[in-house]
């Protein structure tokens, strides 16, 4: 009989949580952690395989909370490598195995991801990481995210160039002669931000979107998960 007990969650609380909390992350669930640096969110998740057996991977998503985000996701994402494999998977079939795997994960995290997370905890470093990933035909989200980050730095002219490119690429997404809904929505947000720049109200819009992101994701301004009691008090 297959053991369906979850050993990964308790092991994560015991091994991974203290390791990440020392680095400024907060536990959202035993398999989800987040660090908030200004308007930049750095998210780590433990993803269990859908094939059973308890194997898991460790993924990261790094994203700016502008415009308002209802879900976690980013073009700046990746998976923690294991050994020579860039697609790392670890076992967690028993409590002892899960704890040993997560000790290995903490070592791999420090080796492979420390500089990435440190660099992208600032707006300048976040922009540089996005710029390094620019390629012909790349996602318009990269330009949108860069434009929003530049606005947070007060680099209005460079932000306008990024937002103009983002809107153009979003509106170019046509499927069977019809624009994709998400592309229209994002193009409209880029246009709204451009109008706010011209009207001198972009700071207010950026701040409103940031607060909406926190509300959608259930976070306070430190990046901690809001409990139901705190939400009621708010």
C-alpha positions as CSV (number, residue, x, y, z in Angstrom):
1,X,0.0,0.0,0.0
2,X,1.3,3.5,-0.9
3,X,1.9,5.8,2.0
4,X,0.0,8.9,1.2
5,X,1.0,10.8,4.3
6,X,2.6,14.2,3.7
7,X,6.1,14.3,5.2
8,X,7.2,17.3,3.2
9,X,5.2,19.9,5.1
10,X,6.4,19.1,8.6
11,X,10.0,18.7,7.3
12,X,9.8,22.1,5.7
13,X,8.7,23.7,8.9
14,X,11.6,22.0,10.7
15,X,14.4,22.5,8.2
16,X,13.5,25.0,5.5
17,X,11.5,27.5,7.4
18,X,14.3,28.6,9.8
19,X,16.8,28.7,6.9
20,X,14.6,31.0,4.9
21,X,13.4,33.1,7.8
22,X,17.0,34.0,8.6
23,X,17.1,35.4,5.1
24,X,14.0,37.5,5.5
25,X,11.4,35.2,4.1
26,X,8.0,34.6,5.7
27,X,6.2,31.3,5.5
28,X,2.8,31.5,3.8
29,X,2.2,27.8,4.0
30,X,4.8,25.0,4.8
31,X,5.4,24.8,1.0
32,X,5.2,28.5,0.1
33,X,7.6,31.3,1.3
34,X,7.8,34.9,0.3
35,X,10.2,37.8,0.9
36,X,9.0,41.4,0.2
37,X,11.6,44.0,-0.7
38,X,9.8,47.3,-1.3
39,X,7.4,46.5,-4.2
40,X,9.3,43.4,-5.3
41,X,8.1,40.0,-4.2
42,X,10.4,37.0,-4.1
43,X,8.4,33.7,-3.9
44,X,9.6,30.1,-3.3
45,X,7.3,27.1,-3.6
46,X,7.8,23.4,-3.0
47,X,6.0,21.6,-5.9
48,X,5.1,17.9,-5.3
49,X,5.0,15.7,-8.4
50,X,1.6,14.8,-9.7
51,X,2.7,11.2,-10.2
52,X,2.8,10.2,-6.6
53,X,5.7,9.0,-4.5
54,X,6.4,12.3,-2.8
55,X,9.1,13.7,-5.0
56,X,9.2,17.5,-5.1
57,X,10.9,20.4,-6.9
58,X,11.7,23.9,-5.7
59,X,10.6,26.8,-7.9
60,X,11.0,30.6,-7.6
61,X,9.1,33.5,-9.0
62,X,10.4,37.1,-8.7
63,X,8.0,39.9,-9.6
64,X,7.0,43.5,-9.0
65,X,3.6,44.1,-7.4
66,X,2.7,46.7,-10.0
67,X,0.3,46.7,-11.8
68,X,-2.1,45.0,-9.4
69,X,-1.5,41.2,-9.3
70,X,-4.2,38.7,-8.4
71,X,-2.0,35.7,-8.8
72,X,1.7,34.6,-8.2
73,X,3.7,34.3,-11.4
74,X,6.5,35.9,-13.4
75,X,8.7,35.7,-16.4
76,X,11.6,35.9,-14.0
77,X,11.2,32.3,-12.7
78,X,13.2,29.1,-12.4
79,X,13.8,25.8,-10.7
80,X,16.5,24.9,-8.2
81,X,19.0,22.6,-9.8
82,X,20.1,19.3,-8.2
83,X,23.6,18.1,-9.1
84,X,24.1,18.3,-12.8
85,X,20.3,18.5,-13.5
86,X,18.7,21.9,-14.0
87,X,15.4,20.2,-13.3
88,X,16.0,19.2,-9.7
89,X,13.7,16.8,-7.9
90,X,14.1,15.5,-4.4
91,X,12.4,12.5,-2.6
92,X,10.2,12.9,0.5
93,X,8.8,9.4,1.0
94,X,9.5,9.3,4.7
95,X,10.1,11.9,7.4
96,X,13.8,11.2,7.5
97,X,14.1,11.3,3.7
98,X,12.2,14.6,3.5
99,X,14.4,16.3,6.2
100,X,17.6,15.1,4.4
101,X,16.3,16.3,1.1
102,X,15.5,19.8,2.5
103,X,18.9,20.0,4.1
104,X,20.3,19.4,0.6
105,X,17.9,22.1,-0.7
106,X,19.2,24.7,1.8
107,X,22.7,24.0,0.5
108,X,21.7,24.2,-3.1
109,X,19.7,27.4,-2.3
110,X,22.8,29.1,-0.9
111,X,25.0,27.9,-3.8
112,X,22.7,28.7,-6.7
113,X,20.1,31.3,-5.6
114,X,21.6,33.6,-2.9
115,X,23.1,36.1,-5.4
116,X,20.0,36.0,-7.6
117,X,17.7,36.9,-4.6
118,X,20.1,39.4,-3.2
119,X,20.5,41.2,-6.6
120,X,16.7,41.3,-7.4
121,X,15.8,42.6,-3.9
122,X,16.6,46.1,-5.3
123,X,14.8,47.8,-8.2
124,X,18.1,48.3,-10.1
125,X,19.0,44.7,-9.8
126,X,15.6,43.5,-10.7
127,X,15.6,45.6,-13.9
128,X,19.1,44.4,-14.8
129,X,18.0,40.7,-14.4
130,X,15.0,41.4,-16.7
131,X,17.2,43.2,-19.2
132,X,19.6,40.2,-19.3
133,X,16.6,38.1,-20.4
134,X,15.5,40.3,-23.2
135,X,15.5,38.5,-26.6
136,X,13.6,39.0,-29.9
137,X,10.0,37.9,-29.4
138,X,10.3,37.8,-25.6
139,X,7.3,38.3,-23.4
140,X,5.8,41.8,-23.2
141,X,5.6,41.3,-19.5
142,X,9.3,41.9,-19.3
143,X,8.9,45.4,-20.7
144,X,5.9,46.0,-18.5
145,X,7.7,45.0,-15.4
146,X,10.8,47.0,-16.3
147,X,8.7,50.1,-17.0
148,X,6.9,49.8,-13.7
149,X,10.2,49.3,-11.8
150,X,11.7,52.3,-13.6
151,X,8.8,54.4,-12.5
152,X,9.3,53.4,-8.9
153,X,12.9,54.7,-9.3
154,X,11.6,57.9,-10.9
155,X,13.2,57.1,-14.3
156,X,10.2,58.4,-16.2
157,X,11.6,58.7,-19.7
158,X,13.0,55.2,-19.7
159,X,9.8,53.9,-18.2
160,X,7.8,55.5,-21.0
161,X,10.0,53.7,-23.6
162,X,9.4,50.3,-21.9
163,X,5.7,50.8,-21.4
164,X,5.3,51.9,-25.1
165,X,7.0,48.7,-26.2
166,X,4.9,46.6,-23.8
167,X,1.7,48.0,-25.0
168,X,2.7,47.5,-28.7
169,X,3.6,43.8,-28.0
170,X,0.5,43.2,-26.0
171,X,-1.7,44.5,-28.8
172,X,0.1,42.3,-31.3
173,X,-1.2,39.2,-29.6
174,X,-3.9,38.1,-32.1
175,X,-5.4,34.6,-32.2
176,X,-7.7,33.8,-35.2
177,X,-8.2,37.5,-35.8
178,X,-9.2,38.2,-32.2
179,X,-7.1,39.8,-29.5
180,X,-6.5,37.6,-26.4
181,X,-8.3,38.9,-23.4
182,X,-5.3,39.0,-21.1
183,X,-3.3,40.9,-23.7
184,X,-6.0,43.5,-24.1
185,X,-6.2,43.9,-20.3
186,X,-2.4,44.4,-19.9
187,X,-2.2,46.7,-22.9
188,X,-4.9,48.9,-21.3
189,X,-3.0,48.9,-18.0
190,X,0.2,50.0,-19.9
191,X,-1.9,52.8,-21.5
192,X,-3.4,53.8,-18.2
193,X,0.0,54.1,-16.7
194,X,1.2,56.2,-19.7
195,X,-1.7,58.5,-19.3
196,X,-1.0,58.8,-15.6
197,X,2.6,59.8,-16.4
198,X,1.4,62.5,-18.7
199,X,-1.1,63.7,-16.1
200,X,1.5,63.6,-13.3
201,X,-0.5,61.1,-11.3
202,X,1.6,57.9,-11.9
203,X,2.9,57.8,-8.3
204,X,-0.7,57.6,-6.9
205,X,-1.6,54.9,-9.5
206,X,1.5,52.8,-8.7
207,X,0.8,53.0,-4.9
208,X,-2.8,52.0,-5.4
209,X,-1.9,49.0,-7.6
210,X,0.7,47.9,-5.0
211,X,-1.9,48.0,-2.2
212,X,-4.4,46.1,-4.4
213,X,-1.7,43.4,-5.0
214,X,-1.2,43.0,-1.3
215,X,-5.0,42.7,-0.8
216,X,-5.4,40.2,-3.7
217,X,-2.5,38.0,-2.4
218,X,-3.5,38.3,1.3
219,X,-0.3,39.9,2.4
220,X,0.6,42.8,4.8
221,X,3.2,45.3,3.9
222,X,6.0,43.2,5.4
223,X,5.1,40.2,3.2
224,X,3.4,38.2,6.0
225,X,0.2,36.4,5.3
226,X,-2.8,38.1,6.7
227,X,-4.8,36.0,9.1
228,X,-8.6,36.2,9.0
229,X,-8.6,38.0,12.3
230,X,-6.2,40.6,11.0
231,X,-8.2,41.0,7.8
232,X,-11.3,41.7,9.9
233,X,-9.4,44.3,12.0
234,X,-8.3,46.0,8.8
